[in-house]
Structure formats: C-alpha cells, structure tokens
Amino acid sequence: MFVDTAKVLIQAGKGGDGAVSFRHEIYVDKGGPDGGDGGKGGDVIFVATENVNTLLDFRYKPELKAKPGKNGSKQDRHGRSGEPLYVKVPMGTIVRRDGVIIADLTDNDQEVIIAKGGDGGFGNAHFKSSVRQTPRMAEKGEFGDTFEAELELKLLADVGLVGFPNAGKSTFLSVVSNARPEIADYAFTTLTPNLGVADIDDGSLLIADIPGLIEGASEGKGLGDAFLRHVERTAVLLHLIDVYTDDIAQAYTTIRHELASYNMALTDRPEVIALTKIDGLDEDIIAMQMDAVRAVAGEVPIFALSSTAHQGLKEVLRVLRQKVSDARQATAEYEEDALPDDYETISLGQTQIAEGWTIETVEEDGVLSFRVIGEKIEKFARRTDFDSFEGVNRLRDIMKKLGISHELRRKGAEAETMIFIGDQAFTFIEQ
C-alpha cells in the first residue's frame, strides 16, 4: 500500500535529574558533595533510505519516542544518556512542524536530528564552591522536544511520466524497466505512483509513473491532485499522448495547463513528448498527429513509439538521459552559485540560547504579577527543582546576575509578588 502523507507524534527523551549526595566514608569527616549529573535524553533522528518508498509504517506507529537519560547518582556517577531513536524514511520525505519545513531528506543515508533530547540536570557536586561547601540542590533534567510532525513524501525520480489516463504510461514503464504496474484497457488503472529503473546504454534512469491526470486535476478532480506533488521532484517530464486522440493538440495543452495550475515552476521543467500506441498505424497519420502537437509545443522533442512492439523506446530513453544529465548539472551549478562565501551548515537540533529577556506585566483584580520571557532564563527555570529551597534561590541568584531582579523591582515587584517563567511560578524576594 502506497502512503505519501502521515502525521506522527515525536517525543525526544527527557534528560536525567542530577543527584543530591554527600560522601559517607569511614575515616572521612564531613565528606563533600558527590551527586552526579543526569544523562542527556535521546534524540529522534530521521535517516533517509532508498530501501523504503512509502510512509505506510507511520500510519500504524503514530508515536515516536526516544529513551530518557538516566538520573545521576552518588560518588559523582553521571547518568547514562538516552539512546537516540533512528527512524528510516523514504528519500524525498519532507518534515513539517506547525506548517514550517524543518527537514527535507533527499540523499540516501542522510541523517537529520528532528527532535533534540533534553539536557541532563547538574548534580550537587557541580555547585560546590568556596562559599557553598554543602550544596543541597540539584537540577532537574529538561524535557525533550515534543510535537506533532507532518510528513509528506515527494518521490525523487529522474523522469516523471504524465498524461491522460490510459495514455500508455504504465505499459511504457513495464517494458523499459523492472517495474510491474497494473495494466488494463480502462482509465485509472494506476491508482498509486510506481517507480522503475530503465537501463540505457551504460547508464540508467529512475522513472516515476504518476496516476493519470484529467482536466481539473489541479483543483482536486480525479486522482491527479493527490499525486501531482510527485512531479515536483522529477528532473524531466515525459508527456505521453495516445496517438489515437481526436484533438491531440488540445490533449497536450490541457495537461500543461493542469501542471501550471498546480505549480507554475513545472512549466519550465525540461520535457519530452511521445505519441504512444503507433503499432499498425499509417505513417502519414502519425506524422500528421506529430505536426499537430509540434504546432503548440514548439521546440520540445517529439517522438512516436510503441511499447508493446518495442518501437522507438531506445531513442526516447537516450534523449531523456541527456536531458536529465543537463538538468542535474544546471541545478548543481545554480545551488553552488546561490550559496554565500561564508555559508555554514547548522545542524538541526543545535539550539543557540539567546541572552535577551523581556518582562510582561500582568494585572488582574488589582493584583500585580510579572512574566519573564527569554530562552536562557526559561532554560534555567526548566532545570530548577522548585521543591528545593536552595534550587529556587539559585534561580533567584541567576535572575539577579542577569539584571532581571533589578528590572522587576523597577516595575513594582515586591516581596511575595508572583513571578512566572515558562510553566513555573514562584514569589519574588528582595535580594
């Protein structure tokens, strides 16, 4: 079963909590803190593979969860990091979060961190200093990224077959490649895209058979709207037209219009036209039909072929191979020219913590409270154990060093004023 869209809940692992512990050894008086740090939560990593060509598995497994990190323990033992979760997806998979593309996996074995595991919390050994000999606080581990991802598969192929239903696309693919699509003498035989590899001379072409288009397909009519996305990733289009079509020029322009309505960029895609099912047909009629298409197609190469009679196939494949090579080269040159000289790739999942913060004033029923917003301070709040008096005081110390406490006082915060940071709330204390 071919599935090209899916939704899945992704949950990276929670970081382990730091430990509060003190050395208790014979002959060691007043042993110092030895609580270890918690381990980092596991990441969720997508891996593109050429051995998978459908998103079907995600329909039956709608949740992907990585392992949490282990808690720290005594004797400075750090918790083990959670194992990352590697998920295989087809090449051509796009991952969206809240409608925004966060990953586009196009190369075999390409790995992308989709969700980052939470950092582990520091144990109390981390907080020992000359003025704090017996810290009784430790940090909690952070939760990993959790969100619903929308997956969309756009097949990666060298050549995309387009045309009306029953134009001979599946027959062509079955003859020139190892694919075995369903073939019958009625429209809409092909209900899902098919992929096949066609060998030609000393090379090969990956060809995608797209279910037949009809007029209005770009607006959702027929089957075309559901599968037009797969045409977007092909380097060259092979437009197949039944040579027996009454108005063959109109048939060509109709499909071109549907491609343009779906994505205008498809009109600039390199194209080859082939009239199919010519076996047994008079050559004058074939030439007349080719002239009719040429009148509306311009300089596009036009061929006549018969898949069942193996007539004209090699000529078409050779031209397609050359056009694919030219298109790939042009794309590579464009992408190289488009990159600035100082371009650097930033791995998804690496989070830069901003130093900035803002304070929002909240007044309800005459009661004043404040919400502190900022990546760095919110990160500290997530790692704070609010059940620990020393842990909360450490957060207050951090707020003081960042200048947040001063700004809160300036805005009117007093003792017992409620302060909100992320999902946490605590009272303001003059320091």
N, C-alpha and C positions, 0 to 999 in steps of 0.2 A: 504494500500500500504506500503510495507516494503522498507525503505531507510536507508542505513548504512553509507553514506558519505554525507557531506554537507560543504559549505563554508558560512561564515557569518561575516558581519562587526560588530565589537564590539567597543562600544564607552562609556567609563565611563564618569561620569558627570564632568563638569568644576567647579572649585572652585569659590566661590563668591568673588567679589572685596571688598577690605577694603574701608572704607569711610573716607573722609576728612571733619571734622565738628568741630565746636567750641561752647562751651556753650553760650547761649544767654538767660540769665535770668534777670529779673528785680532785681535790687539791687546787682547784681554780676558783678563787673567791670573786664573787661579783662578775661572772662571765658577761661579756658584751653581747650585743645583738647579733644573731646569726640567721635571721629569716631570709630565705632565698626569694628570688624574683619568679613571677609566674611566666609560663611559656606563651609564646605568640600563638594566636588562633590560626587555623589553616586557611589558606586562600582557596578560592574557586577559580580554576584555570581552564579555559576552553582551548582545545587542541584541534586544529583543522586537519582532516584526513581525507584522502582520496578514496578510501575504502567504504565511506558512508555517503549516501546520496539522498537521504530523507531525514526529516525531523520527527519521524513517527515515534521514536522512543520517548520523546518528551511528552507525548500525549498520555503515556502510561506511567510516567515518572515525573509528575509536575513539581517536585521539590528536589532541590539540590543543596545538600548541607555538608559543609566541611567539618572536620573534627575540631573540638575546642582545645586550647592549650591546657596543660596540667598546672595545678597550683604549685607555688614554691613550698619548700619545707625547711626544716631546721638544718643546722650545720651548713648554711649557705648553699643548699642544694636548689638549683633552679628547676622549675617545672619544664617538662618536655614540650616542645612546640607541637601544635596540632598538625596532623598530616594534611597536606593540600589535597583538594579533590580535583582530579583531572577528568575533564568531560570531553569526549570526542564529538565533534560536529562536522557536518559536510563542508567542504570547501565552497565558499560563496555565502556563508552564513553571516547575516548582519544581526547584531545585538543592540537593542534599544532599551534605554531606561528613561521612563517618563517621556517617551517620544523622541529622545535625543540618542543619536547613534554613539555608542561607546566602544564598539569594536566591529571591525569588518575583516573577517578571516578569509583570505583569498589564496594563500600559499599552503602547500602540503607541509604538515608538521609545524605550522605557525602556532605559537602559544601566546595567549593574552590573559592577563590577570583580570577577570571580570569583577570579582568582589574580593576586597582585601580583608584578611583576618585581623581581629583586634589585637592591640599590643598587650603584653602581659604587664601586670602591676608590679611595682618595686616592693621588695620585702623590707623589713625594718632595718636590715643591715645597711641598706642604701642610704639611710638617713642619719647614720651616726656621724657626729662632728664633735669638735672640742667643746661646744656649748650644749650639745644634746647627746649625753652619754648613753641614755637608756630610752631611745625612741620606742614608743608603744603603738606605732601606727604602721600601716602598710597600705598599698594602693590596691584597688580592685582592677581586674582585667577589663579591657574595653570590649564592647560587643563588636562583632564583625559587621561588615556591610550586609544589609538585608533589604531586598527589594524584589519587585516582580519585573522580570525581563521579558521583552517581546522579541521572539526570534523569527527571522524571515530568511528564507533560502532563495537565492537567485543563482540558478545554475551557471557554472563557468564553462563555456564552450568556445571553440574556435568559430564554429558556423552554427547559425540558427536557421532552421527551416520554417518559413512562413508561407501562408497561402490559405485559400478557402478549404473547407472540409472536402475530403475525397479528391484532393489535388494530386495525390500520389506521394505525399511526404513519407509516410510510414514504409511504403514499398521501396522507395529510394533508400531510406536508411537501412532497411533489412538486407538490401542487395550489396551496398557498398561497405557495410560494417558488420560487426558481430552482434548487433542488437537484434532482438526478436520481438518487435512490437506487434500488437494485434492488428490484423489486416482483414478488411471485409469491404464489400462493394456497397457501402452506405455511409452517409455523413456521420461525423462524430464517432468514428470507430475508436480513435485515440482520445482517451479521457484524461491522461496524465502525460507529462513530458517524458520522453525517452532519450537516453544517451547512447551513442555508439562511436567506436573508433574506426575510421576509414584509413586504410593504408594506401598510399600513393607514391610510386617510385621509391625513394629512400627515406620517406617521411610519413607522417600520419596526421589526421585531423580528428578532433573531438567534435562530434556533430550532435546537436540537440533538436529533436523533433517536437515542436510546440503544437499543442492541440489546435485544430483548425479555427481560423478567425472568420467572423461574419461581419456584415455591416452593423455598426453599433456596438462592436465588441468592447471598445474603449469605454462605453457607458454601462457595461455590465451585461450586455445581451450575449446569449450563447455561453460558450466556455472561455472565450478569449480573455475577458477581463481578469480572470483568476490566474492566468498563466503568462500574460504579457510581460510580467516582471522578469521572466527568464530570458527574454530577448535582450534586455538591457546589458547583460554581461557578455554577449557574444561579440566577437571581433568583426564578423562579416555575416550578412544576411543572404541566404539563398531563397529567392522567391520562386516557388513552384506554381505553375498555372496549367490546368488541364487544357490541352490543345483543342479540345472539342468545345470549349466555352464559346457561347454565341457572341457576346461582346467582350472580347478578350482584353481590349484596352481598358474598358470600364472595370473589369475584374482587378486589373493591376492597380488602377488609381484608387479603388475602394480600399484595398488592403493598405496602401501607402497612407491614405487618409487616417485609417484607424491607428497606425503606428504613430503618426504625427500627433493625433489627438491624445494618445497615452503619454508620449514623451517626444517633444519636438527634436531632441537630440538624435533620435533614431533615424530621422530623415537624412542625416549626414553620415550615417553608417555605410561603409563600403557594401556594395550589393552586386549580386549576380542573378540573372533571371534565366529560368529553364522552363521550356514548354514540355510537358510530360505526355506519355501515352501515345507517342508518334508511330509506333509499330503498325505497319499496314496502311498508313495514311499517305495520300498522294503528296509528293514533294512540293508541288505548286501550292497546295493548301497550307502546308507547313510554312513555306516562305511568306505567304500572304498573312498568316497569323503573326509571324515574327515581325513583319513590317508594321503591322498594326500596333504591336507593343512598342516597337522602337520609336514610333511617332510620338508617344507620350513619355517614354523612359529616357530618351536622349542617348547619352554615351554609355549607358550601362551595358556590360557584356550580356548577350542573349544567346542561349544555346537551345537545342532541341534534343530530347533524349527519350529513351525507353528503358525503364528499369528492368522490366521483365525480359526484354530482349538484350539487355546489357549493351545498349547502343548509346554512344555519346557520353558515357559516365566518366571515363578517364579524362576527357578534355575538360569537363566541368570541374573535376576534383583538382586538376593541375592549376586551373585559374584560381580556384578557391584557396589553394595552398599559398600561391604567390600573394594574393590579396591579404590573407591572414598574416603572412610574414611582414608585409609592408605596414599593415595596421598596428601590429605589435611593436615594430620598430619606431613608428611615429609616436605611439603612446609613451614608450620609454624615453624618447628624446624630449617630449613635452614635459613629462614629470621631472626629468633631471633639470631642465631649464627653469621650471617653476619653483624649485627649492632655493631659498636664500643661501648665501655663502656660509652663514653661521647657524644653519639649521641643525638642530639636535633632536634626536628622538627621545621622548619622555615616556617611560613605561607606565602603562595604565595601572593604577593601584598605588603609585607613589604619591603621597599626599604632602603638599607643602603647607605648613602651618603658618597662617598669617599672623603678624604681630598685632594688627589693629583690633580694636574693640569699640563697641558703642553701647550706650546705656539708654534704655527706653523707660520713661516714667509712666507708671500705671496708677491711676487714682479711681477708686471705687468706693462709693458711700463715704467719701471724705477720708478714706484710709489710703495713705501713700505707700507704694511699693515700687520696686525697680527690677527691670530685666536686663542682665548683662549679656551682650551678644558678641561673639568673636571666636574664631576657630581654636586659638591657643587656650583661652581660658575655659572654653567648653570642654576641650580635651582633658584639662586638669580636673574639671568637675566630674567628668565621667569616671575618672580613675580614683576619685575620692571615696573613701568608706565613710558615709555620713553617720554610721553608727559609732564611729570612733571620734571622741572629743578631740584628740590630737590630730586626726586626719582633717577634720573641719578647720581647725586652727591653722594647719599648714596651708589650706586653700585660702584662708584669710590673709596669711603672710604673702602668698603669691599675688593676691589682688592688690596688696599694699605696694609690692615691688613694681607692679605694672602700672601703678597710678590710678587704679580703678577705685580704691577706697577713698582717695582724696576727692575724686570726681563725684562719688556718691555723697560724701559729706557736703560738697558744694551744692549739690542738687537738693539737699534737705534730708538725707538719710540720718536717722538717729538710732540709738540703741533699741533693739527689738524690731526695727524696720525689716520687712521681709525682702529678701534678695532672691531672684530666680536666675538660675544659669542652666540652660538646657532643660532637662526634666527634673532638676533638683531645686529645692528651696531650703533656705536657712536664714537665720536672723543676722542682721548687721551688728557688729560690736566695734565700738570705738577702740582704736589702737594707737 
